[in-house]
Amino acid sequence: MKTATFPSLRVEAELREAAESVLREGETLTSLIETAMRETIHRRRMQAEFLARGLKSSEDAKRTGMYHSATAVHGELQRRLDARRKQVLG
């Protein structure tokens, strides 16, 4: 696979120093930047998908007239969280 490069990035010296100060053993500034880019791309895709699901859910609710109260949703989420905690923590 052919590789590509990002444009060079000019930053304040303090930002570079801060980045270098958190490098892990064997990690380079380049690998830190690449990881940050990958994580940001992933997070933004997840956010976009979350918003799309929310908008679809809103459209479905309007179309069907079927809504769920916040109390019911929070209760269901709490039930799932409690079950998962019990499964993981015993």
Residue pairs with C-beta under 8 A, 6 or more apart in sequence:
6 33
6 37
9 33
16 29
19 29
19 32
19 33
20 29
22 32
23 29
23 32
60 66
61 67
